[in-house]
Amino acid sequence: MKYRLFIIGFLLPSLLNSQELCNNGLLFEEQDGLLIIEAESVEPHSAWVIDTVESGFTGEGYIFWTGAQYFNSIPNRRLNYNIKINTPGTYQFSWRVKVGKGADLSEHNDSWLKIEADDFFGKNGNHIVRPKPQCQNDPNADCPNGSSTGGFFKIYGRTLSFRFAAATSDHDPHAVFARFDRPGQYKITIDARSSFFLMDRLFLKLTSIPDQVAMDTRLSQSPCAVATNTQKWKEESSISIYPNPVSDFLTIRNMPRQEGILQIKNSQGVTLSEIKISHTEQVIDIQNLSRGIYFLMYQNEQFRVSLKFSKI
């Protein structure tokens, strides 16, 4: 498959903002006690796949694991969502998910989850569970029923259609919470457990915010914020692509003047094209691409930026 690269010396009018991923120095930013993240807003790698076949998703698709099952261990096939908390407090976690293979609610219905916070726990009434090994030395909490290891909870959904459902502890469901004692930078990590567990979007909400507010699928994904001591990322955040969605030619604007590498990757993370560039504006012919979600990657010795686009 070949891609033709054109260099142009003028600016196209009405360029749209790029759909930039909140990674590589950027953070999904909580606002007014609510953080919303489209689960597919990460660079795919390993056997993670972004798809749009199932109906009912929000955003630009959903993501799921297609590799082996890891029921009792953490395989280190992680999806990391770096976040910025502005409003300290206790937040409830949930995600919009569905079983993506078969009709058995006990199969293909969970993933590993860890939230780096001042406290990460499950709660049912007044009963508290914490993941192993924390729970093994905590007189005020129990370990969840079923698997838990390395600070990760097994979080299940048990639904055949996309809906918000997140609990830990088998046959004794506990809602999932994280407490942040101060504003700052934290991380949500998902690791592979069951294959074909489809994850559409996730949220953290202050416990004072009603469920129906956080579950409103009309809400947009939270904005990106610049991490501490990453001013150069802020300078590069003006990179944009147009149009998006795109059918034939994709324009990339405001590229750094330094020589760098531009890559196109598919939703499985496979590199389809790689180009050396040293110009601030590029046009790429993508007419030969199939319909779907793709990632445009730029990097040089100082910067690494990810942009997502849809081919129609």
C-alpha positions as CSV (number, residue, x, y, z in Angstrom):
1,M,0.0,0.0,0.0
2,K,1.5,3.4,-1.0
3,Y,0.7,6.8,0.3
4,R,1.6,9.9,-1.7
5,L,3.0,12.9,0.3
6,F,2.5,16.4,-0.9
7,I,4.2,19.5,0.5
8,I,2.2,22.7,0.2
9,G,3.1,26.3,1.0
10,F,-0.3,27.8,2.0
11,L,-2.8,27.4,4.8
12,L,-6.2,26.0,4.3
13,P,-9.0,28.1,5.8
14,S,-11.3,26.9,8.7
15,L,-9.0,24.1,9.9
16,L,-10.7,22.0,12.6
17,N,-9.0,21.2,15.9
18,S,-7.2,17.9,15.9
19,Q,-8.6,15.0,18.0
20,E,-5.5,14.7,20.1
21,L,-5.0,11.9,22.6
22,C,-4.4,12.9,26.2
23,N,-1.1,11.1,26.5
24,N,2.7,11.8,26.0
25,G,2.6,14.7,28.5
26,L,-1.1,15.4,28.3
27,L,-3.7,14.6,30.9
28,F,-7.5,14.0,30.9
29,E,-8.7,16.8,33.1
30,E,-11.5,16.5,35.7
31,Q,-13.8,19.5,35.7
32,D,-16.5,20.3,38.3
33,G,-16.1,16.8,39.9
34,L,-16.5,14.8,36.7
35,L,-14.0,13.1,34.4
36,I,-15.2,11.4,31.2
37,I,-12.8,9.3,29.0
38,E,-13.6,7.5,25.8
39,A,-11.9,4.1,26.4
40,E,-10.6,4.0,22.8
41,S,-8.7,7.3,23.3
42,V,-5.3,5.5,23.7
43,E,-2.8,4.3,21.2
44,P,-3.6,0.6,20.6
45,H,-0.8,-1.9,21.1
46,S,-0.3,-5.6,21.6
47,A,-3.6,-7.4,21.1
48,W,-5.9,-4.5,21.9
49,V,-8.3,-3.6,19.1
50,I,-10.4,-0.6,18.4
51,D,-13.6,-1.3,16.5
52,T,-16.9,0.1,15.4
53,V,-18.9,-3.0,14.4
54,E,-21.2,-3.2,17.5
55,S,-23.9,-0.6,17.6
56,G,-24.6,1.8,20.5
57,F,-21.1,3.0,21.2
58,T,-20.2,6.6,22.0
59,G,-17.2,8.5,20.7
60,E,-15.4,6.9,17.8
61,G,-15.6,3.3,18.8
62,Y,-14.7,0.9,21.6
63,I,-11.6,-1.1,22.6
64,F,-11.2,-4.7,23.6
65,W,-8.6,-7.4,24.2
66,T,-8.2,-10.2,21.7
67,G,-5.3,-12.1,23.2
68,A,-5.1,-14.9,25.8
69,Q,-7.1,-14.8,29.0
70,Y,-5.3,-13.7,32.2
71,F,-7.6,-14.7,35.0
72,N,-5.1,-14.8,37.9
73,S,-2.1,-12.6,36.8
74,I,-1.4,-9.2,35.4
75,P,0.1,-9.6,31.9
76,N,1.4,-6.0,31.6
77,R,-0.6,-5.3,28.5
78,R,-1.7,-2.0,29.9
79,L,-3.9,0.9,28.7
80,N,-2.8,4.0,30.7
81,Y,-5.0,7.1,31.1
82,N,-3.1,9.9,32.7
83,I,-5.6,12.2,34.6
84,K,-5.6,15.6,36.3
85,I,-7.8,16.0,39.4
86,N,-8.7,19.6,40.3
87,T,-11.3,18.9,42.9
88,P,-10.1,16.6,45.8
89,G,-12.6,14.1,47.2
90,T,-14.0,10.6,46.8
91,Y,-15.0,9.6,43.3
92,Q,-17.0,6.7,42.0
93,F,-15.7,4.8,39.0
94,S,-17.8,3.2,36.3
95,W,-17.5,2.2,32.7
96,R,-19.9,1.6,29.7
97,V,-19.2,-1.9,28.6
98,K,-20.7,-5.1,27.2
99,V,-19.9,-8.8,26.7
100,G,-18.6,-9.0,23.1
101,K,-18.7,-12.7,22.5
102,G,-21.5,-15.1,23.2
103,A,-24.4,-14.6,25.6
104,D,-22.9,-15.9,28.9
105,L,-22.7,-13.1,31.4
106,S,-19.9,-14.9,33.3
107,E,-17.6,-15.0,30.3
108,H,-15.8,-12.1,28.4
109,N,-17.2,-9.7,31.0
110,D,-14.3,-8.1,32.9
111,S,-10.8,-6.5,32.9
112,W,-8.2,-5.6,35.4
113,L,-8.3,-2.1,36.8
114,K,-6.1,0.0,39.0
115,I,-6.5,3.7,39.9
116,E,-3.4,5.4,41.4
117,A,-5.0,7.5,44.1
118,D,-4.7,8.1,47.9
119,D,-7.2,5.2,48.3
120,F,-8.7,2.7,45.9
121,F,-11.5,0.5,47.2
122,G,-14.8,-1.3,46.7
123,K,-17.8,-0.6,48.9
124,N,-21.1,-2.4,49.5
125,G,-23.0,-0.6,52.3
126,N,-20.5,-0.3,55.1
127,H,-18.3,-3.2,53.9
128,I,-15.0,-2.3,52.3
129,V,-12.7,-4.4,50.1
130,R,-9.3,-3.5,48.7
131,P,-7.2,-5.3,46.1
132,K,-4.4,-7.6,47.0
133,P,-1.8,-7.2,48.5
134,Q,-3.2,-4.1,50.3
135,C,-6.2,-6.0,51.8
136,Q,-4.0,-8.7,53.3
137,N,-2.6,-6.3,55.9
138,D,-5.6,-4.0,56.4
139,P,-7.7,-4.8,59.5
140,N,-10.4,-2.4,58.2
141,A,-11.0,-4.1,54.8
142,D,-11.3,-7.5,53.3
143,C,-10.0,-8.9,50.0
144,P,-12.6,-9.2,47.3
145,N,-14.1,-12.6,46.4
146,G,-12.4,-14.0,43.3
147,S,-9.2,-12.8,41.7
148,S,-7.2,-9.7,42.7
149,T,-3.5,-9.1,42.5
150,G,-0.8,-6.4,42.2
151,G,-3.1,-3.6,43.3
152,F,-5.6,-4.4,40.6
153,F,-9.3,-5.2,41.0
154,K,-11.1,-7.5,38.7
155,I,-14.0,-5.2,37.5
156,Y,-16.9,-6.8,35.7
157,G,-19.9,-5.6,33.8
158,R,-22.3,-8.5,33.2
159,T,-24.3,-6.9,30.3
160,L,-25.0,-7.9,26.7
161,S,-25.7,-4.4,25.6
162,F,-23.7,-1.2,26.2
163,R,-24.5,0.2,29.6
164,F,-22.7,1.6,32.7
165,A,-21.9,-1.3,35.0
166,A,-18.8,-1.7,37.2
167,A,-18.4,-3.9,40.3
168,T,-15.7,-5.9,42.0
169,S,-15.9,-9.0,44.3
170,D,-17.6,-12.1,42.7
171,H,-21.2,-12.8,43.8
172,D,-21.0,-9.9,46.2
173,P,-20.8,-6.7,44.0
174,H,-19.0,-3.7,45.5
175,A,-19.1,-0.4,43.7
176,V,-15.6,1.0,42.9
177,F,-14.2,4.2,44.4
178,A,-11.0,6.3,44.4
179,R,-10.1,9.0,46.9
180,F,-7.9,11.9,45.9
181,D,-6.7,14.0,48.9
182,R,-5.2,16.9,46.8
183,P,-5.3,18.2,43.3
184,G,-2.7,16.6,41.1
185,Q,-1.7,14.1,38.5
186,Y,-2.9,10.5,38.8
187,K,-3.4,7.5,36.5
188,I,-6.1,5.0,35.6
189,T,-4.7,1.7,34.3
190,I,-6.6,-1.1,32.5
191,D,-4.9,-4.4,31.9
192,A,-6.0,-7.4,29.8
193,R,-8.0,-10.1,31.6
194,S,-11.0,-11.5,29.5
195,S,-10.9,-11.2,25.8
196,F,-13.8,-9.6,23.9
197,F,-14.9,-7.5,26.8
198,L,-15.9,-4.3,25.0
199,M,-15.1,-1.0,26.7
200,D,-16.8,2.1,25.4
201,R,-16.2,4.9,27.9
202,L,-15.4,5.4,31.6
203,F,-15.9,8.0,34.2
204,L,-14.9,9.2,37.6
205,K,-17.5,11.3,39.5
206,L,-17.6,12.9,42.9
207,T,-20.0,10.9,45.0
208,S,-22.2,14.0,45.3
209,I,-22.9,14.0,41.6
210,P,-26.0,12.0,40.6
211,D,-25.4,8.9,38.6
212,Q,-27.7,10.0,35.7
213,V,-25.5,13.1,35.2
214,A,-22.3,11.1,34.7
215,M,-24.1,8.5,32.6
216,D,-25.4,11.0,30.1
217,T,-23.9,9.8,26.9
218,R,-24.4,13.2,25.3
219,L,-21.6,14.5,27.4
220,S,-18.3,15.0,25.6
221,Q,-14.9,13.6,26.7
222,S,-13.0,15.6,29.2
223,P,-10.4,18.0,27.7
224,C,-6.7,17.5,27.7
225,A,-4.5,19.4,30.2
226,V,-0.7,19.9,30.1
227,A,1.2,18.0,32.7
228,T,3.6,19.7,35.1
229,N,7.0,20.6,33.6
230,T,5.9,19.8,30.0
231,Q,5.7,23.2,28.5
232,K,7.1,21.9,25.2
233,W,4.1,19.7,24.9
234,K,1.9,22.7,25.2
235,E,3.8,24.4,22.5
236,E,3.2,21.4,20.2
237,S,-0.4,21.0,21.0
238,S,-1.3,23.4,18.1
239,I,-0.7,20.6,15.6
240,S,-4.0,19.9,13.8
241,I,-5.5,17.8,11.1
242,Y,-8.2,18.6,8.5
243,P,-10.7,17.3,7.6
244,N,-11.7,14.8,10.2
245,P,-13.5,12.5,9.2
246,V,-11.6,12.4,5.9
247,S,-12.1,10.6,2.6
248,D,-9.1,11.3,0.4
249,F,-6.5,13.9,1.5
250,L,-5.5,14.6,5.1
251,T,-3.8,17.9,5.9
252,I,-1.5,18.2,8.9
253,R,-0.8,21.8,10.0
254,N,1.6,23.4,12.5
255,M,4.2,20.7,12.5
256,P,7.6,21.5,14.1
257,R,10.3,22.7,11.8
258,Q,12.8,20.1,13.1
259,E,13.0,16.9,11.1
260,G,10.8,14.1,12.4
261,I,9.0,10.9,11.6
262,L,5.3,10.8,10.6
263,Q,3.5,7.4,10.9
264,I,0.0,6.2,10.1
265,K,-1.1,3.3,12.3
266,N,-4.4,1.3,12.1
267,S,-6.6,0.5,15.0
268,Q,-4.5,-2.5,15.9
269,G,-1.4,-0.3,16.2
270,V,0.2,-1.7,13.0
271,T,2.3,0.9,11.2
272,L,1.1,1.3,7.6
273,S,3.3,4.2,6.5
274,E,6.3,6.0,7.7
275,I,7.6,9.3,6.3
276,K,10.5,11.6,7.2
277,I,9.4,15.2,7.2
278,S,10.9,18.6,7.9
279,H,8.0,20.9,6.9
280,T,5.3,22.7,8.9
281,E,2.4,21.6,6.7
282,Q,1.8,18.3,4.9
283,V,-0.9,16.7,2.8
284,I,-1.2,12.9,2.8
285,D,-3.1,10.9,0.2
286,I,-5.2,8.3,2.1
287,Q,-7.6,7.3,-0.6
288,N,-6.3,3.7,-0.5
289,L,-7.1,3.3,3.2
290,S,-10.2,1.3,4.2
291,R,-12.9,2.9,6.3
292,G,-12.1,2.9,10.0
293,I,-10.1,4.6,12.8
294,Y,-6.5,5.4,12.3
295,F,-3.7,7.2,14.3
296,L,-1.3,9.8,13.0
297,M,1.9,9.7,15.0
298,Y,4.6,12.4,14.9
299,Q,7.9,12.3,16.7
300,N,11.4,13.8,16.7
301,E,14.1,14.0,19.4
302,Q,12.0,16.3,21.6
303,F,8.3,15.6,20.9
304,R,5.9,12.8,20.4
305,V,2.3,13.6,19.4
306,S,-0.7,11.3,18.6
307,L,-3.7,12.3,16.6
308,K,-6.7,10.2,15.8
309,F,-8.8,10.4,12.6
310,S,-11.5,8.5,10.8
311,K,-11.5,7.4,7.2
312,I,-14.9,7.5,5.5
